[in-house]
Structures are given as structure tokens and as C-alpha cells.
Amino acid sequence: MIALPRFSRQELLFSLKSFVAAMLALYLASRFGLPRPFWAMMTAYIVAHPLASHVRSKALYRLLGTLLGCAASVVLVPSLSGSPELLSLAVALWVGLCLYASLLDRSARSYVFMLAGYSAALIGFPLVEAPAAMFDTAVARVTEIGLGILCASLVHSIALPAGLGPSLLGVMDRALGDAREWLTDLLCETPTGARDARTAADRQRLALDITQLRLLSTHVPFDTDLRWTGGAIGALQDRVAALTPVLSAVEDCLQALCTATGGVPDDIGSTFAQQSRWLAPGATNARLDEARAAFRAIADGPAASPWIRALRIDLATRLEDLVAHWDTCTTLRNDIDAGVAGNRGPLRRTAALDRRVLHLDRGLALRSAITAVLGTCLSCALWIATGWPSGSAMPMGTAVFCSFFATMDDPVPAMHKFITALSWSLPVSAFYVLGVMPLAHDFGMLVLCIAPVFLVVGCYMARPASSLSALGMFFGVAGTLALQDTATADWVSFISSNLALFVGAVIAARVTALMRSVGRDWTAKRIRRSTWHDLADLAAHPQDASARDAFGSRMLDRIAQLAPRVAPDGPEEVQIAAHRALRELRMGADIAALQRHRGRLPAEPVNQLFRELALIFRAQGAGAPPRHASLLPHIDRLLLDALMAGTKRPAVAALVGLRRNLFPTAPAALQP
């Protein structure tokens, strides 16, 4: 017996709200006499999301994207309609340009550009033979889409709205909890294989938390409960991100000390045991000051060699930084709670970083854009060559498919899955367009007829595992209703237009397979090369605090992106990739610290060190193997000079970190 699907309360609620919003939009569009009221219904579904803030942000960005797309259609179609080849090229270039801009903006705003691109194709191509109607059609399309957006925003904001707060604050607390757990594992246990495995898991979770936090927070301005704490939320996520290189450096320094001395020195172990309560929630300032003083004293402990002395200074400096960062994080978290409760807290926020902190692959974005241009041009060429009356659906489908899946390494499997779902929707679409619509004489009957399908599909859209197939089914049915003139549809026009849409989707999949699909190894290598270019820039030029924090956050984003790409190779490969990326993250932090304190070191040697670092990293970024062996005696001489001169501790800590990251297996004896 086939079991009936079981849906959760959230899935049912989401589906019901989406359906109500869609029907409201359809009713209003019909009452206003708009030519294609199903556009309003489809838009209400497209901007739907379980969280009300996401609906509002998608609604705003979709409206802006549609306006841009309509403007492009109004400019391009009437002026180039006499030259179909030139018009095809112009629209294809517009789609590619917008897709490129969309891929370089990994925030919710990217929706604006993607929509602007394929909206021009959706609106412009069907009207190439009637350019005089372009302006009126564009106005009607904007009105229909605007109605859908308005209805979706109203329904999802009024009817049992789900706020962003619980999700965002939950991720925030989870990130702080993972950071606390990582530090507790480091300070309270001796290094063993089991502890290393736990800290590796701590690191991975924290990197994923930080990226998820940054992506979620782009919707904060649209959440009525959180929008007034947006500055503190941005500052907190930057501070949490800044914890990672410090925590990782403490872990690395402890490992080096254990290697050099045969275990954690007794005085350090005793300090850790005595100072464990400063991490507890609600720790007082006195407790934090006490921990800071105790950690500072580690630098003056017994040292049998210059290297152990340098490691003690390094550990003490990192631990002091850690206490300061943790204090800032807990203070900001309290400010956010006060803001959510409606109490205005003291102004402690800093300038939060923007999307610069996320990793951007311009080469891959350009490749995606070129694929969209070529695919759209190929579909247009087939349309022009065959003179197919419904052929406009081909470039429309190609433009949408190339844009919709462009964020994936290999979009082809997802495209095939979507095309399969579209094919399953054909009988349902035919039933509604050719059977139900001619018989539905009033709005109530229409709602009753379409409710079963859309309510069930809406439940599957809310379920991540089935959302892609459900979207394919939805777009198949709703898209046919929106694109067809339901009053005059017949079998010939139905089959012809749907066949053209399928041909366009297949062209998109084939061109993408040839031009755009890349392996996860290829992407992982490009991520590492981007890191080396960033490290070269840090070494070549002193950076301000904002740029240094941005590098740290960007590296965490890269760690989060690398993890799923190496996961199929096994957990060991994940750990190796994460360990390598963390070492590069620490290296960037150490280079930045050394730039800040370079005035405390001999000028010419430190200048030479930076020049060589920049050259080496640029060569690695260009694909050359690492050749930095000559730097070890250079760093050792600078380190010995710094120890003898009593140079400021942060400079010593940065040199120690650079030595450890570039030469993790170098002998303990410093080369004079």
C-alpha cells in the first residue's frame, strides 16, 4: 500500500499561507483586468518563505529586479526589433551581464541582478513581433508582479509570521558555544588523538556557523524585531570570526610547546586549571582581568631555549587577545538581547564588514555569464532559423535555466532533475489549461479546482529534500498558466509552447555541460589560489583593521566552502583541507600583525621578508610550487634580534606564528 505523505505543521502552514497569498493576488489581478493575472499568483509563490523577513527582502529585490528587466526590455526591443540577430545578441548580453553581477553579490541583493537579467528575456522575447505593445506589456507585467509581491508580503507578515530572531540568535549562540567548547577542549585537556579529533570538529562547526550567520544577517533589516540591533549583530559576527585565528594559533602554539618540552609545562597547566571560569556565562570583569594577568605571566616562565621563550611569549599574547575578544563578544551579545527587549544599550558597535568578507570567484562568474550568453544566442538562432511561432519560449527557458543554477559547481544534474519535474507537470498543466480553465466560470470554482495541487506542491516546497522537484512541478504548472493565454489556448499552442520551453531547457543543460560545469577539485584549487593572492597583498602593503578582519572572515567562508567539496573524499580529507586553510588564515593574521609592528624590528630585514613573502605567494597563486625554504634563517634572525632587544610581544608572537605556519616541522633550535 502506498503511504500518504505526512507533513509537519510548519510545512502545512507555509503552504496554506502561500496559497492564500497567491489566490488574493490572482483575485486582485483579475478584478483590475490585468492581461495575465497568473503572473501575480506565480510571483506570490516565488517570494514565499517560511520566515517573514525573507519574504519581505525577496519581495523588495524581486520588484527592483523586475523593474530593471522591464526597463531593459522597453529600451532594447522597440529599438532593435527590426534586426532579430542584433536584438538576440543584446538581450543575451544583458542576461550575461546581470548574471555576472548577481554571482559577485553573495547576499540577498543578488536576486535583483538575476531577476533583471532573465525578466528582460521573459518580457521581451514574446513581443519581438509587436514592439509597439512593449511599454504597455511591461507596465502590466510590473503591476502583476507588484500585486503578487504585495499580497505575499501582507499574508506572510500578518498571518502567524515567523520571525528571523529565533533562527539568527540560535545560530549566534551556537557559534559562541562552539568557540567556548573549542577553547575548553584546548585548555582543559592534554593533547591526544581524541582531543585533536574533537577540536577539528569544533573548528568545522564554528566555520559553518559563521558563514550561516553572515548569510542570515543579510535579512536583518527586514525583520521588525531585529532591525534596530543590526549594527551590534554585524559587529558580533565580525568578532566571532576574529576569534577563530586566535583560537587556532593557541592550539598550534600549545602543540609546539608540547613538542619542544615533552608536554604542557607544569606552570602553564596549573594556570589553565585555575583560570577556567572566565569563560562561564556571566563572568565578571574582575574574573576576566584576573585571567588576563595570569596569562600574561606565562611569558615570564622558565625557558630552556630561545625558541621555548618565544613560544611562551606567543602563547601569552594569544591568550590575552582571546580574553579581550571574548569579552567583546559577550558584551555585544548582551547588547543584542537588550535591543530585542526594547532597551537601548550603550553605543558599542563597530563598523560591521559587508559582503567584501565573502569569497568571490570572478573567473567562475564570468564563465557562467558567457555560458548564459552563448546558450541564449543559440536558442535565438534556432528560433530565427526555424521561424517557430512559439520559439520565443526557447531563449526564455535557456536564460532562466542558465541563471537559476549558476551558483553550483556542476549545475547539470540539478538541471536534469528540474527538467524531469517539468515533464511530470505537463499532464497537470494540460488538465488545467485545456480542461479546467474553460469550465471555471467564477473565481471560487477556479480556487477549488487548483487548490489540491498547489497546496500539496507548497508543502513539498517547504521541505528541503524535495524543494527542487516541487519547484519544477510548480513552475511547470504555474508557468504554463502565466505564459499561455488561457482564454484561447488549444492543444496545438499548448504542445508547441511547452516543447519550445523544453528545447530551451535542454540547450541550457548542454551548453552548461560543455562550457560551465566544473569539478569540486577545480573549485577547491581556485579557492586556495585566491587565498595566496590575498596573502601576497597582505605582505605587499600594510592593511587597515577593516581589511584584516575582512581577510579573516573571507578565509572562514572559504573553509566553509571547502568542506562540502572535499567531504566525498572522506572525513580525513576534510580535516586536511580545513587544517591547511586554517594555517593560511593564521598566516594572514600573523603577516597583518607583523605589518602593524614592523617599526619595532630592523627595517631592511623586515622589508626584505615582506618582499619575499609577496613574491612567493604570488608565484603560488600563479600555480608554481611553494619555494619558501630560504625564509627560515631570515625569520629566525629576526626572532633572535627581537628577543634580545625586548621587542613588543605582538611582534614576537607574529614571527613565531609565521615560522610555525611556514615551517611546522622545522627544528626547535633557532638559526643564528
C-alpha positions as CSV (number, residue, x, y, z in Angstrom):
1,M,0.0,0.0,0.0
2,I,1.3,3.5,-0.9
3,A,1.6,5.6,2.3
4,L,0.1,9.0,2.2
5,P,2.6,11.9,2.6
6,R,2.9,13.3,6.2
7,F,3.7,17.0,6.5
8,S,4.8,18.9,9.6
9,R,2.8,21.8,11.0
10,Q,5.3,24.3,9.6
11,E,5.1,22.8,6.1
12,L,1.3,22.9,6.2
13,L,1.2,26.4,7.5
14,F,3.7,27.6,4.9
15,S,1.7,26.0,2.1
16,L,-1.6,27.4,3.3
17,K,-0.2,31.0,3.7
18,S,1.4,30.8,0.2
19,F,-1.8,29.6,-1.3
20,V,-3.9,32.3,0.4
21,A,-1.5,35.0,-0.8
22,A,-1.4,33.6,-4.3
23,M,-5.2,33.5,-4.5
24,L,-5.5,37.0,-3.2
25,A,-3.1,38.2,-5.8
26,L,-4.9,36.3,-8.5
27,Y,-8.3,37.7,-7.5
28,L,-7.0,41.3,-7.4
29,A,-5.2,41.0,-10.7
30,S,-8.4,39.6,-12.3
31,R,-10.6,42.3,-10.7
32,F,-8.2,45.0,-12.1
33,G,-8.5,43.5,-15.6
34,L,-4.8,42.7,-15.9
35,P,-4.0,40.7,-19.0
36,R,-2.0,37.8,-17.3
37,P,-3.3,37.5,-13.7
38,F,-1.5,34.2,-13.2
39,W,1.8,36.2,-13.2
40,A,0.6,37.7,-9.9
41,M,-0.2,34.2,-8.5
42,M,3.2,32.8,-9.6
43,T,5.1,35.8,-8.0
44,A,3.3,35.3,-4.7
45,Y,4.6,31.7,-4.6
46,I,8.1,32.7,-5.8
47,V,8.7,35.2,-3.0
48,A,7.2,32.9,-0.3
49,H,9.5,31.7,2.5
50,P,8.8,30.3,6.0
51,L,10.4,33.4,7.6
52,A,8.6,36.7,7.1
53,S,11.8,38.8,6.9
54,H,12.9,36.6,3.9
55,V,9.6,37.2,2.2
56,R,10.0,41.0,2.6
57,S,13.6,41.0,1.4
58,K,12.8,38.8,-1.6
59,A,9.8,40.9,-2.4
60,L,11.8,44.1,-2.5
61,Y,14.6,42.6,-4.5
62,R,12.3,40.9,-6.9
63,L,10.4,44.1,-7.6
64,L,13.6,46.0,-8.2
65,G,14.9,43.2,-10.5
66,T,11.6,43.2,-12.4
67,L,11.7,47.0,-12.9
68,L,15.3,46.8,-14.2
69,G,14.4,43.9,-16.5
70,C,11.3,45.7,-17.8
71,A,13.4,48.9,-18.4
72,A,15.9,46.9,-20.4
73,S,13.1,45.3,-22.5
74,V,11.5,48.7,-23.2
75,V,14.8,50.1,-24.4
76,L,16.1,47.1,-26.4
77,V,13.0,45.5,-28.0
78,P,11.4,48.6,-29.8
79,S,14.8,49.9,-31.0
80,L,16.2,46.5,-32.3
81,S,13.1,44.6,-33.3
82,G,13.9,45.2,-37.0
83,S,17.1,43.3,-36.6
84,P,16.4,40.0,-34.8
85,E,20.0,38.9,-34.7
86,L,21.1,42.1,-33.1
87,L,18.2,42.0,-30.6
88,S,19.0,38.5,-29.6
89,L,22.7,39.4,-29.0
90,A,21.7,42.5,-27.0
91,V,19.3,40.6,-24.7
92,A,21.7,37.7,-24.3
93,L,24.5,40.1,-23.3
94,W,22.1,41.8,-20.8
95,V,21.3,38.3,-19.3
96,G,25.0,37.5,-19.0
97,L,25.9,40.9,-17.5
98,C,23.2,40.7,-14.9
99,L,24.2,37.1,-14.0
100,Y,27.8,38.1,-13.6
101,A,26.8,40.9,-11.2
102,S,24.5,38.6,-9.3
103,L,27.2,36.0,-8.8
104,L,29.5,38.6,-7.4
105,D,27.0,39.6,-4.8
106,R,26.5,36.7,-2.4
107,S,23.9,38.5,-0.4
108,A,20.1,38.6,-0.8
109,R,20.7,41.5,-3.1
110,S,22.0,39.2,-5.8
111,Y,18.3,38.4,-6.6
112,V,17.9,41.9,-8.1
113,F,20.5,41.3,-10.8
114,M,19.5,37.7,-11.6
115,L,15.8,38.8,-12.0
116,A,16.8,41.8,-14.0
117,G,18.6,39.5,-16.5
118,Y,16.0,36.9,-17.2
119,S,13.0,39.2,-16.7
120,A,14.2,41.0,-19.8
121,A,14.1,37.7,-21.7
122,L,10.7,36.7,-20.3
123,I,9.1,40.0,-21.2
124,G,11.0,41.0,-24.3
125,F,11.2,37.8,-26.5
126,P,7.4,37.2,-26.7
127,L,6.9,40.8,-28.0
128,V,9.5,41.0,-30.8
129,E,6.7,40.9,-33.4
130,A,4.7,43.5,-31.5
131,P,7.2,46.1,-30.3
132,A,4.6,48.8,-30.2
133,A,2.9,47.0,-27.3
134,M,6.2,46.7,-25.4
135,F,5.6,49.6,-22.9
136,D,2.0,48.6,-22.1
137,T,3.0,45.0,-21.6
138,A,5.9,46.0,-19.4
139,V,3.7,48.1,-17.2
140,A,1.1,45.3,-17.0
141,R,3.9,42.8,-16.0
142,V,5.3,45.1,-13.3
143,T,1.7,45.6,-12.0
144,E,1.0,41.9,-11.9
145,I,4.3,41.1,-10.2
146,G,3.9,44.0,-7.8
147,L,0.5,42.7,-6.8
148,G,1.9,39.3,-6.1
149,I,4.7,40.8,-4.0
150,L,2.3,42.9,-2.1
151,C,0.0,40.0,-1.3
152,A,2.8,37.7,-0.3
153,S,4.3,40.3,2.0
154,L,1.0,41.1,3.7
155,V,-0.1,37.5,4.2
156,H,3.3,36.2,5.5
157,S,3.7,39.3,7.7
158,I,0.2,39.2,9.3
159,A,-0.8,35.5,9.4
160,L,1.2,33.8,12.2
161,P,4.5,35.4,11.0
162,A,7.7,33.5,11.8
163,G,10.5,36.0,12.7
164,L,14.2,35.7,11.9
165,G,15.1,36.3,15.6
166,P,15.0,32.7,16.9
167,S,17.0,31.3,13.9
168,L,19.6,34.1,13.9
169,L,20.1,34.3,17.7
170,G,20.2,30.5,17.8
171,V,23.0,30.3,15.2
172,M,24.8,33.2,17.1
173,D,24.6,31.3,20.4
174,R,25.7,28.1,18.7
175,A,28.7,29.9,17.3
176,L,29.7,31.3,20.7
177,G,29.1,27.8,22.3
178,D,31.3,26.1,19.6
179,A,34.0,28.7,20.3
180,R,33.8,28.1,24.0
181,E,33.9,24.3,23.5
182,W,36.9,24.6,21.3
183,L,38.8,26.7,23.9
184,T,37.7,24.4,26.7
185,D,39.0,21.4,24.9
186,L,42.3,23.2,24.3
187,L,42.9,24.4,27.9
188,C,41.4,21.6,29.9
189,E,42.8,18.5,28.2
190,T,46.3,17.3,27.2
191,P,46.9,16.8,23.5
192,T,45.8,13.3,22.4
193,G,44.3,11.9,19.2
194,A,40.8,12.1,20.7
195,R,41.2,15.7,21.7
196,D,42.6,16.6,18.2
197,A,39.5,15.0,16.6
198,R,37.2,17.0,18.9
199,T,38.9,20.3,18.2
200,A,38.8,19.6,14.5
201,A,35.1,19.1,14.8
202,D,34.8,22.3,16.9
203,R,36.7,24.2,14.2
204,Q,34.5,22.9,11.4
205,R,31.3,23.7,13.2
206,L,32.4,27.2,14.0
207,A,33.3,28.0,10.4
208,L,29.9,26.8,9.2
209,D,28.2,28.8,11.9
210,I,30.0,32.0,10.9
211,T,29.1,31.7,7.3
212,Q,25.5,30.8,8.0
213,L,25.3,33.7,10.4
214,R,26.6,36.2,7.8
215,L,24.2,35.0,5.2
216,L,21.2,35.0,7.6
217,S,22.1,38.5,8.8
218,T,21.6,40.0,5.3
219,H,17.8,39.7,6.1
220,V,18.1,41.6,9.4
221,P,17.0,45.0,8.0
222,F,13.7,43.3,7.0
223,D,12.9,41.8,10.4
224,T,10.9,44.1,12.7
225,D,12.3,42.7,15.9
226,L,16.0,42.7,14.9
227,R,16.4,45.6,12.6
228,W,17.4,48.0,15.4
229,T,20.1,45.7,16.6
230,G,21.6,45.2,13.1
231,G,24.8,47.1,13.9
232,A,25.5,45.0,17.0
233,I,24.7,41.8,15.2
234,G,27.2,42.7,12.4
235,A,29.8,43.7,14.9
236,L,29.3,40.4,16.9
237,Q,29.7,38.2,13.8
238,D,32.9,40.0,12.9
239,R,34.2,39.5,16.5
240,V,33.2,35.8,16.5
241,A,35.1,35.4,13.2
242,A,38.1,37.1,14.7
243,L,38.1,34.5,17.5
244,T,39.0,31.7,15.0
245,P,42.6,32.6,14.1
246,V,43.4,33.4,17.7
247,L,41.9,30.0,18.9
248,S,43.7,28.2,16.1
249,A,47.0,30.0,17.0
250,V,46.7,29.0,20.7
251,E,46.2,25.4,19.6
252,D,49.2,25.5,17.3
253,C,51.4,27.1,20.0
254,L,50.4,24.5,22.6
255,Q,51.3,21.7,20.2
256,A,54.7,23.4,19.5
257,L,55.3,23.8,23.3
258,C,54.5,20.1,23.9
259,T,56.9,19.1,21.1
260,A,59.7,21.3,22.4
261,T,59.3,20.5,26.1
262,G,57.8,17.0,26.0
263,G,54.3,18.1,27.3
264,V,52.5,21.1,28.6
265,P,54.8,22.8,31.2
266,D,53.5,22.5,34.8
267,D,53.1,26.2,35.4
268,I,51.0,26.6,32.2
269,G,48.9,23.6,33.0
270,S,48.3,25.0,36.5
271,T,47.4,28.4,35.1
272,F,44.8,26.8,32.8
273,A,43.3,24.8,35.7
274,Q,43.0,27.9,37.9
275,Q,41.6,30.2,35.2
276,S,38.8,28.2,33.7
277,R,35.9,30.2,35.0
278,W,36.3,33.3,32.9
279,L,34.6,31.5,30.0
280,A,31.5,30.8,32.1
281,P,28.3,32.8,31.2
282,G,28.1,35.9,33.3
283,A,31.8,36.1,34.2
284,T,32.6,39.4,35.9
285,N,35.2,41.9,34.7
286,A,37.3,41.1,37.8
287,R,37.4,37.5,36.7
288,L,38.4,38.5,33.2
289,D,41.2,40.8,34.5
290,E,42.5,38.0,36.7
291,A,42.6,35.6,33.8
292,R,44.4,38.2,31.6
293,A,47.0,38.9,34.3
294,A,47.6,35.1,34.8
295,F,48.0,34.5,31.1
296,R,50.4,37.5,30.7
297,A,52.6,35.9,33.4
298,I,53.1,32.8,31.2
299,A,55.6,34.8,29.1
300,D,58.0,35.1,32.0
301,G,58.0,31.4,33.0
302,P,61.1,29.2,32.8
303,A,62.5,28.7,29.3
304,A,65.4,26.4,28.4
305,S,66.0,27.9,25.0
306,P,65.2,31.0,22.9
307,W,62.6,29.0,21.0
308,I,60.7,28.0,24.2
309,R,61.0,31.6,25.4
310,A,59.5,32.8,22.1
311,L,56.7,30.2,22.3
312,R,55.8,31.3,25.8
313,I,55.6,34.9,24.6
314,D,53.4,33.8,21.7
315,L,51.1,31.8,23.9
316,A,50.7,34.6,26.5
317,T,50.0,37.1,23.7
318,R,47.4,35.0,22.0
319,L,45.6,34.1,25.3
320,E,45.4,37.8,26.2
321,D,43.9,38.5,22.8
322,L,41.5,35.7,23.3
323,V,40.2,37.2,26.6
324,A,39.7,40.6,25.0
325,H,37.8,39.1,22.0
326,W,35.6,37.0,24.3
327,D,34.8,40.0,26.5
328,T,33.8,42.0,23.4
329,C,31.6,39.1,22.1
330,T,29.7,38.6,25.4
331,T,29.2,42.4,25.7
332,L,27.8,42.6,22.2
333,R,25.6,39.6,22.8
334,N,24.1,41.3,25.9
335,D,23.5,44.5,23.8
336,I,21.6,42.5,21.3
337,D,19.4,40.9,24.0
338,A,18.7,44.4,25.4
339,G,17.9,45.7,21.9
340,V,15.5,42.9,21.2
341,A,13.8,43.5,24.6
342,G,13.3,47.2,23.5
343,N,16.0,48.7,25.8
344,R,18.5,51.0,24.1
345,G,22.0,49.8,25.1
346,P,25.2,51.9,25.1
347,L,26.7,52.6,21.7
348,R,29.4,49.9,21.5
349,R,29.0,48.7,18.0
350,T,31.8,48.9,15.4
351,A,31.5,49.3,11.7
352,A,30.4,45.9,10.5
353,L,32.0,44.3,7.5
354,D,29.9,44.0,4.4
355,R,29.9,41.4,1.6
356,R,33.6,42.0,1.0
357,V,34.3,39.3,3.6
358,L,32.8,36.6,1.4
359,H,34.8,34.7,-1.1
360,L,34.1,35.7,-4.7
361,D,35.2,33.8,-7.8
362,R,35.2,36.3,-10.6
363,G,36.6,33.8,-13.1
364,L,33.7,31.3,-12.5
365,A,31.2,34.1,-12.5
366,L,32.5,35.2,-16.0
367,R,32.3,31.7,-17.2
368,S,28.7,31.4,-16.1
369,A,27.9,34.7,-17.8
370,I,29.5,33.6,-21.1
371,T,27.5,30.3,-20.9
372,A,24.3,32.2,-20.4
373,V,25.1,34.5,-23.4
374,L,26.0,31.5,-25.7
375,G,23.1,29.4,-24.7
376,T,20.6,32.3,-25.2
377,C,22.2,33.2,-28.6
378,L,22.0,29.5,-29.7
379,S,18.3,29.3,-28.8
380,C,17.6,32.5,-30.6
381,A,19.5,31.2,-33.7
382,L,17.3,28.1,-33.7
383,W,14.2,30.2,-33.3
384,I,15.1,32.5,-36.1
385,A,16.2,29.7,-38.4
386,T,13.1,27.6,-38.0
387,G,10.6,30.5,-37.7
388,W,8.9,28.6,-34.9
389,P,5.8,30.6,-33.9
390,S,6.2,29.6,-30.2
391,G,10.0,29.7,-30.4
392,S,10.3,32.6,-28.1
393,A,10.0,30.1,-25.2
394,M,13.3,28.6,-26.1
395,P,15.6,31.6,-25.3
396,M,13.3,32.4,-22.3
397,G,13.9,28.9,-20.9
398,T,17.6,29.0,-21.6
399,A,18.1,32.3,-19.9
400,V,16.2,31.2,-16.8
401,F,17.9,27.8,-16.5
402,C,21.4,29.2,-17.0
403,S,20.8,31.9,-14.4
404,F,18.9,29.8,-11.8
405,F,21.6,27.1,-11.4
406,A,24.7,29.2,-11.9
407,T,25.9,29.1,-8.3
408,M,26.6,25.3,-8.4
409,D,29.9,23.7,-9.4
410,D,28.2,21.4,-11.8
411,P,24.6,22.6,-12.5
412,V,23.8,19.9,-15.0
413,P,22.4,17.2,-12.6
414,A,20.2,19.8,-10.9
415,M,19.0,21.0,-14.4
416,H,18.2,17.4,-15.4
417,K,16.2,16.9,-12.2
418,F,14.3,20.1,-12.8
419,I,13.6,19.2,-16.4
420,T,12.3,15.8,-15.2
421,A,9.9,17.6,-12.8
422,L,8.8,19.9,-15.6
423,S,7.9,16.9,-17.7
424,W,5.9,15.4,-14.9
425,S,4.0,18.7,-14.7
426,L,2.9,18.5,-18.3
427,P,-0.3,16.4,-17.8
428,V,-1.3,18.6,-14.9
429,S,-0.7,21.7,-16.9
430,A,-2.7,20.4,-19.8
431,F,-5.6,19.4,-17.4
432,Y,-5.8,22.9,-16.0
433,V,-5.1,25.0,-19.2
434,L,-7.3,22.9,-21.6
435,G,-9.8,21.3,-19.2
436,V,-10.4,23.4,-16.0
437,M,-9.9,26.9,-17.2
438,P,-12.6,26.8,-19.9
439,L,-15.1,25.4,-17.4
440,A,-14.2,27.6,-14.4
441,H,-16.9,30.3,-14.7
442,D,-16.2,32.1,-11.4
443,F,-13.2,32.7,-9.1
444,G,-14.5,30.4,-6.4
445,M,-14.7,27.4,-8.7
446,L,-11.2,28.1,-10.0
447,V,-9.8,28.2,-6.5
448,L,-11.4,24.9,-5.6
449,C,-10.1,23.3,-8.7
450,I,-6.4,24.4,-8.3
451,A,-6.2,24.1,-4.5
452,P,-5.4,20.4,-4.2
453,V,-2.4,20.6,-6.5
454,F,-0.9,23.8,-5.2
455,L,-1.4,23.0,-1.6
456,V,0.4,19.7,-1.9
457,V,3.2,21.2,-4.0
458,G,3.5,24.0,-1.5
459,C,4.2,21.5,1.3
460,Y,6.9,19.9,-0.7
461,M,8.4,23.3,-1.5
462,A,8.9,23.8,2.2
463,R,10.8,20.6,2.6
464,P,14.5,21.0,1.7
465,A,14.9,17.4,0.4
466,S,12.1,17.8,-2.2
467,S,12.1,21.6,-2.8
468,L,13.9,21.4,-6.2
469,S,11.5,18.9,-7.7
470,A,8.5,20.7,-6.2
471,L,9.7,23.9,-7.7
472,G,10.0,22.2,-11.1
473,M,6.4,20.9,-10.8
474,F,5.2,24.4,-9.6
475,F,7.0,26.3,-12.4
476,G,5.7,23.8,-14.9
477,V,2.0,24.3,-14.0
478,A,2.1,28.0,-12.9
479,G,4.5,29.0,-15.7
480,T,2.2,27.5,-18.3
481,L,-0.8,29.3,-16.8
482,A,1.1,32.6,-16.7
483,L,2.6,32.3,-20.2
484,Q,-0.4,30.9,-22.0
485,D,-3.4,33.0,-23.0
486,T,-5.8,30.8,-21.1
487,A,-8.8,32.2,-22.9
488,T,-7.6,31.0,-26.3
489,A,-5.3,28.1,-25.5
490,D,-5.7,24.9,-27.6
491,W,-3.7,21.6,-27.9
492,V,-1.5,22.9,-30.7
493,S,-0.4,26.1,-28.9
494,F,0.0,24.2,-25.6
495,I,2.2,21.5,-27.1
496,S,4.2,24.0,-29.3
497,S,5.0,26.4,-26.4
498,N,5.8,23.6,-23.9
499,L,8.0,21.8,-26.5
500,A,9.9,25.1,-27.1
501,L,10.4,25.6,-23.4
502,F,11.8,22.1,-23.1
503,V,14.1,22.6,-26.0
504,G,15.4,25.8,-24.4
505,A,16.0,23.9,-21.1
506,V,17.9,21.2,-22.9
507,I,20.0,23.7,-24.8
508,A,20.8,25.4,-21.4
509,A,21.8,22.0,-19.9
510,R,24.0,21.0,-22.9
511,V,25.8,24.4,-23.2
512,T,26.4,24.4,-19.5
513,A,27.8,20.8,-19.6
514,L,30.2,22.0,-22.3
515,M,31.2,25.4,-21.0
516,R,30.4,25.8,-17.4
517,S,30.4,22.5,-15.4
518,V,33.5,22.2,-13.2
519,G,34.6,19.6,-10.7
520,R,34.8,20.2,-7.0
521,D,38.6,19.8,-7.1
522,W,38.8,22.5,-9.7
523,T,36.8,24.9,-7.5
524,A,38.8,23.9,-4.4
525,K,42.1,24.8,-6.2
526,R,40.8,28.1,-7.2
527,I,39.8,28.9,-3.6
528,R,43.3,28.1,-2.5
529,R,44.8,30.3,-5.2
530,S,42.6,33.2,-4.1
531,T,44.0,32.8,-0.6
532,W,47.5,33.0,-1.9
533,H,46.7,36.2,-3.8
534,D,45.2,37.7,-0.6
535,L,48.3,36.7,1.4
536,A,50.5,38.4,-1.2
537,D,48.5,41.6,-0.9
538,L,48.8,41.5,2.9
539,A,52.6,41.1,2.6
540,A,53.0,43.7,-0.1
541,H,51.0,46.5,1.6
542,P,50.1,47.4,5.2
543,Q,46.3,46.9,5.6
544,D,43.9,48.7,7.9
545,A,42.0,46.9,10.6
546,S,38.9,46.5,8.4
547,A,40.8,44.8,5.7
548,R,42.5,42.5,8.1
549,D,39.1,41.4,9.6
550,A,37.7,41.0,6.1
551,F,40.6,38.6,5.3
552,G,39.8,36.6,8.4
553,S,36.1,36.3,7.6
554,R,36.8,35.6,4.0
555,M,39.1,32.7,5.0
556,L,36.4,31.3,7.3
557,D,33.9,31.5,4.4
558,R,36.5,29.6,2.2
559,I,36.8,26.9,4.9
560,A,33.0,26.5,4.9
561,Q,33.0,26.3,1.1
562,L,35.9,23.8,1.0
563,A,34.3,21.4,3.5
564,P,31.4,20.1,1.3
565,R,33.7,20.0,-1.8
566,V,36.2,17.6,-0.1
567,A,33.7,15.7,2.0
568,P,33.1,13.0,-0.6
569,D,36.8,12.1,-0.3
570,G,36.2,11.2,3.4
571,P,36.5,12.9,6.8
572,E,40.3,12.7,6.7
573,E,40.4,14.8,3.6
574,V,38.0,17.3,5.1
575,Q,40.4,17.7,8.1
576,I,43.4,18.1,5.9
577,A,41.7,20.8,3.8
578,A,40.4,22.6,6.9
579,H,43.8,22.3,8.6
580,R,45.6,23.8,5.5
581,A,43.1,26.6,5.2
582,L,43.4,27.4,8.9
583,R,47.2,27.6,8.6
584,E,46.8,30.1,5.8
585,L,44.2,32.0,7.9
586,R,46.7,32.2,10.8
587,M,49.5,33.2,8.4
588,G,47.4,36.1,7.2
589,A,46.7,37.2,10.7
590,D,50.5,37.0,11.6
591,I,51.5,38.9,8.5
592,A,49.0,41.7,9.4
593,A,50.3,41.8,13.0
594,L,53.9,42.0,11.7
595,Q,52.9,44.8,9.4
596,R,51.5,46.7,12.4
597,H,54.6,46.3,14.5
598,R,57.3,46.4,11.7
599,G,58.6,49.7,13.2
600,R,59.9,47.7,16.2
601,L,62.0,45.4,14.0
602,P,65.2,46.2,11.9
603,A,63.9,48.0,8.8
604,E,65.8,46.3,6.0
605,P,65.5,42.7,7.1
606,V,61.8,43.0,7.7
607,N,61.2,44.8,4.4
608,Q,63.1,42.0,2.6
609,L,61.0,39.5,4.4
610,F,57.8,41.1,3.2
611,R,59.0,41.4,-0.4
612,E,60.0,37.7,-0.5
613,L,56.7,36.7,1.1
614,A,54.7,38.6,-1.5
615,L,56.8,37.1,-4.4
616,I,56.4,33.6,-3.1
617,F,52.6,33.8,-2.5
618,R,52.1,35.5,-5.9
619,A,54.0,32.6,-7.6
620,Q,51.9,30.1,-5.7
621,G,48.8,31.9,-6.8
622,A,50.0,31.6,-10.4
623,G,50.4,27.8,-10.0
624,A,54.1,27.5,-9.0
625,P,55.1,25.0,-6.3
626,P,55.9,26.6,-2.9
627,R,59.5,27.7,-2.6
628,H,59.9,29.4,0.8
629,A,62.8,27.4,2.3
630,S,65.1,30.4,2.2
631,L,62.9,32.3,4.6
632,L,63.6,30.1,7.6
633,P,67.0,31.6,8.6
634,H,65.6,35.1,7.8
635,I,62.7,34.7,10.2
636,D,65.0,33.1,12.9
637,R,67.4,36.0,12.8
638,L,64.6,38.5,13.2
639,L,63.2,36.4,16.0
640,L,66.5,36.3,17.9
641,D,67.0,40.1,17.4
642,A,63.5,40.7,18.7
643,L,64.1,38.5,21.8
644,M,67.4,40.2,22.6
645,A,66.0,43.7,22.1
646,G,62.9,43.0,24.2
647,T,60.7,44.0,21.2
648,K,57.0,44.2,21.9
649,R,55.4,40.9,22.4
650,P,52.9,41.0,19.5
651,A,55.8,41.3,17.0
652,V,57.5,38.2,18.6
653,A,54.2,36.3,18.5
654,A,53.7,37.2,14.8
655,L,57.2,35.9,13.9
656,V,56.7,32.7,15.9
657,G,53.4,32.2,14.1
658,L,54.9,32.8,10.7
659,R,57.7,30.3,11.5
660,R,55.2,27.7,12.6
661,N,52.9,28.2,9.7
662,L,55.6,28.2,7.0
663,F,57.8,25.5,8.6
664,P,55.7,23.4,11.0
665,T,58.3,20.7,11.2
666,A,61.4,22.9,11.5
667,P,63.9,22.1,14.3
668,A,63.4,23.8,17.6
669,A,66.8,25.5,17.6
670,L,66.7,29.0,16.1
671,Q,69.4,29.6,13.4
672,P,71.6,32.5,14.5
